[in-house]
């Protein structure tokens, strides 16, 4: 029983996650608003119409799962799929339309559509955000560049903080480790705009140059565990 549940979970999770990548304008229904697209997707899942549900997904979502794999997920656990469909159909708060613009340096600017006009989202104000791995890396780099070692300490996991403080970081990173840190920052800056950050549960990895930056999530905040 436990074995079956553990095997089912990834497939059902994929179907739910796919709902987050729905196309802005449905190709199957020509729906023009997010709620209509979500309704169409949920209805197709509920009726077992895998091909129609798949057509509602964005290009990015379809790149993550083939039509064959999607069809198999729908077929293998019809009751679980119906449960997901019913959950997606339940009344929710009005949908919020957002957009993300990435600068050449890899900095993300978030916008939200309000009353037909795009506005800069409040999350953009936080220069040292830790809500996502990418934001954490951007904030970490910015803190080191500005020699804000008190802020850098926010990105240090609890298990690595013993005997470490902002002064010791500054002495090391502006002293005998300076060249290594500068090489890391250069590699990370170059990689950020197009890097693919792989998340696995509470951990994430971003490759850069010949190395990789490894992150861990603690109490909902992403921190820099290691870089090599």
C-alpha positions as CSV (number, residue, x, y, z in Angstrom):
1,X,0.0,0.0,0.0
2,X,2.8,2.4,0.9
3,X,4.7,1.4,-2.1
4,X,1.8,2.1,-4.4
5,X,1.1,5.5,-2.8
6,X,4.8,6.6,-3.2
7,X,4.7,5.6,-6.9
8,X,1.4,7.5,-7.5
9,X,2.4,10.8,-5.9
10,X,4.9,12.0,-8.5
11,X,2.4,11.5,-11.3
12,X,-0.5,13.3,-9.6
13,X,1.8,16.1,-8.5
14,X,2.9,16.6,-12.1
15,X,-0.7,17.0,-13.1
16,X,-1.4,19.6,-10.4
17,X,1.9,21.4,-11.1
18,X,1.0,21.5,-14.8
19,X,-2.0,23.6,-13.9
20,X,0.4,26.3,-12.9
21,X,1.7,26.3,-16.5
22,X,-1.5,26.7,-18.4
23,X,-1.4,28.6,-21.6
24,X,-2.6,32.2,-21.4
25,X,-5.1,31.6,-24.2
26,X,-6.4,28.1,-24.6
27,X,-5.9,26.5,-28.0
28,X,-8.7,24.1,-27.3
29,X,-11.4,26.5,-26.1
30,X,-10.1,29.9,-27.1
31,X,-10.7,31.0,-23.5
32,X,-9.5,34.6,-22.9
33,X,-9.1,34.6,-19.1
34,X,-7.2,32.5,-16.6
35,X,-10.3,31.2,-14.8
36,X,-11.8,29.9,-18.1
37,X,-8.6,28.1,-19.0
38,X,-8.3,26.5,-15.6
39,X,-12.0,25.4,-15.9
40,X,-11.4,23.9,-19.3
41,X,-8.3,22.0,-18.1
42,X,-10.1,20.7,-15.0
43,X,-13.1,19.6,-17.1
44,X,-10.8,17.7,-19.5
45,X,-9.1,15.9,-16.7
46,X,-12.4,15.0,-15.0
47,X,-13.6,13.5,-18.3
48,X,-10.4,11.7,-19.0
49,X,-9.6,13.7,-22.1
50,X,-5.9,13.8,-21.8
51,X,-5.2,15.3,-25.2
52,X,-7.6,18.2,-24.6
53,X,-6.1,18.9,-21.2
54,X,-2.6,18.7,-22.7
55,X,-3.5,21.3,-25.3
56,X,-4.3,23.8,-22.5
57,X,-0.7,23.7,-21.2
58,X,1.9,26.4,-22.1
59,X,4.9,25.6,-24.3
60,X,7.1,25.5,-21.3
61,X,4.9,23.0,-19.5
62,X,4.7,20.7,-22.6
63,X,8.5,20.7,-22.8
64,X,8.5,19.3,-19.3
65,X,6.2,16.3,-20.0
66,X,5.5,14.6,-23.3
67,X,1.9,13.9,-24.5
68,X,2.6,10.2,-24.0
69,X,3.7,10.6,-20.4
70,X,0.7,13.0,-19.7
71,X,-1.7,10.5,-21.3
72,X,-0.3,7.7,-19.1
73,X,-0.6,9.8,-15.9
74,X,-4.3,10.4,-16.7
75,X,-5.0,6.7,-17.6
76,X,-3.0,5.1,-14.7
77,X,-5.0,6.7,-11.8
78,X,-8.4,8.0,-13.1
79,X,-9.8,8.5,-9.6
80,X,-6.8,10.5,-8.5
81,X,-7.1,12.6,-11.6
82,X,-10.8,13.3,-11.0
83,X,-9.9,14.4,-7.4
84,X,-7.4,16.9,-8.8
85,X,-10.0,18.1,-11.3
86,X,-12.6,18.7,-8.6
87,X,-10.0,20.6,-6.5
88,X,-9.2,22.8,-9.4
89,X,-12.9,23.5,-10.0
90,X,-13.6,24.7,-6.4
91,X,-14.1,28.5,-6.0
92,X,-10.9,30.4,-5.4
93,X,-9.8,34.0,-5.1
94,X,-9.8,36.0,-8.4
95,X,-6.7,35.0,-10.5
96,X,-3.7,37.3,-10.4
97,X,-1.9,37.8,-13.7
98,X,1.8,38.3,-13.3
99,X,4.9,38.7,-15.5
100,X,8.6,38.4,-14.9
101,X,11.2,40.4,-16.9
102,X,14.8,39.3,-16.6
103,X,17.6,41.8,-17.2
104,X,20.9,40.9,-19.0
105,X,22.5,40.5,-15.6
106,X,19.9,38.0,-14.5
107,X,18.0,40.3,-12.2
108,X,14.3,39.5,-12.2
109,X,11.6,42.3,-12.1
110,X,8.1,41.1,-11.2
111,X,5.0,42.9,-12.4
112,X,1.3,42.3,-11.7
113,X,-1.7,43.3,-13.9
114,X,-4.1,45.5,-12.0
115,X,-7.2,47.1,-13.6
116,X,-5.7,46.6,-17.1
117,X,-2.4,48.2,-16.3
118,X,1.0,46.5,-15.4
119,X,2.4,47.5,-12.1
120,X,5.8,46.7,-10.4
121,X,5.1,44.1,-7.8
122,X,6.1,44.8,-4.2
123,X,8.4,41.7,-4.1
124,X,10.8,43.6,-6.4
125,X,11.6,46.0,-3.5
126,X,13.4,43.2,-1.5
127,X,16.9,43.3,-2.8
128,X,17.9,40.3,-0.6
129,X,14.9,38.0,-1.0
130,X,15.2,34.3,-0.1
131,X,11.9,33.0,-1.3
132,X,13.3,31.2,-4.4
133,X,16.8,29.8,-5.1
134,X,17.3,32.4,-7.9
135,X,16.4,35.3,-5.7
136,X,18.7,33.9,-2.9
137,X,21.6,33.7,-5.3
138,X,21.0,37.2,-6.6
139,X,20.7,38.6,-3.1
140,X,23.9,36.8,-2.0
141,X,25.9,38.1,-4.9
142,X,24.6,41.6,-4.3
143,X,25.4,41.5,-0.6
144,X,29.0,40.3,-1.3
145,X,29.5,42.9,-4.0
146,X,28.4,45.7,-1.6
147,X,30.5,44.2,1.3
148,X,27.3,43.7,3.3
149,X,28.6,40.8,5.3
150,X,25.9,41.2,7.9
151,X,23.4,40.4,5.1
152,X,25.6,37.6,3.8
153,X,25.2,35.9,7.2
154,X,21.4,35.6,6.4
155,X,22.4,33.2,3.6
156,X,24.5,31.0,5.8
157,X,22.7,27.8,6.9
158,X,22.3,27.3,10.7
159,X,24.6,24.3,10.7
160,X,27.4,26.4,9.3
161,X,27.1,29.5,11.6
162,X,29.0,28.2,14.6
163,X,32.1,30.3,15.1
164,X,31.3,32.5,12.1
165,X,30.3,36.1,12.0
166,X,30.3,39.1,9.6
167,X,33.7,40.2,10.7
168,X,35.3,36.8,10.1
169,X,33.7,36.6,6.7
170,X,35.0,40.0,5.7
171,X,38.5,39.2,6.9
172,X,38.6,36.0,4.9
173,X,36.8,37.1,1.7
174,X,38.7,40.3,1.5
175,X,41.9,38.6,2.5
176,X,43.3,35.2,1.7
177,X,40.1,34.0,0.0
178,X,39.6,37.2,-2.1
179,X,40.7,35.8,-5.4
180,X,38.6,32.6,-5.1
181,X,35.5,34.6,-4.1
182,X,35.9,37.0,-7.1
183,X,36.1,34.0,-9.4
184,X,33.0,32.5,-7.9
185,X,31.1,35.8,-8.3
186,X,32.2,36.2,-11.9
187,X,31.1,32.7,-12.8
188,X,27.7,33.1,-11.0
189,X,27.0,36.5,-12.6
190,X,27.7,35.1,-16.1
191,X,25.5,32.0,-15.5
192,X,22.5,33.6,-13.8
193,X,20.7,35.0,-16.8
194,X,20.2,31.7,-18.5
195,X,21.1,29.1,-15.8
196,X,18.7,26.3,-15.0
197,X,18.4,25.8,-11.3
198,X,17.4,22.3,-10.3
199,X,15.2,22.0,-7.3
200,X,14.9,18.7,-5.4
201,X,12.8,19.0,-2.3
202,X,14.6,21.3,0.1
203,X,17.7,21.5,-2.0
204,X,18.7,23.3,-5.2
205,X,21.7,23.4,-7.4
206,X,22.8,26.0,-10.0
207,X,25.8,25.2,-12.2
208,X,28.2,27.9,-13.2
209,X,31.4,27.6,-15.2
210,X,33.2,24.5,-13.9
211,X,31.5,24.6,-10.5
212,X,28.1,24.6,-8.9
213,X,26.3,26.6,-6.2
214,X,24.3,24.4,-3.8
215,X,21.4,25.8,-1.7
216,X,19.2,24.4,1.1
217,X,15.9,25.7,2.3
218,X,15.5,26.3,6.1
219,X,12.2,27.5,7.6
220,X,11.0,28.6,4.1
221,X,14.2,30.6,3.3
222,X,16.8,29.6,0.7
223,X,20.4,29.7,1.9
224,X,23.8,29.1,0.2
225,X,25.1,25.8,1.5
226,X,28.2,25.5,-0.7
227,X,29.9,26.7,-3.8
228,X,32.8,25.1,-5.6
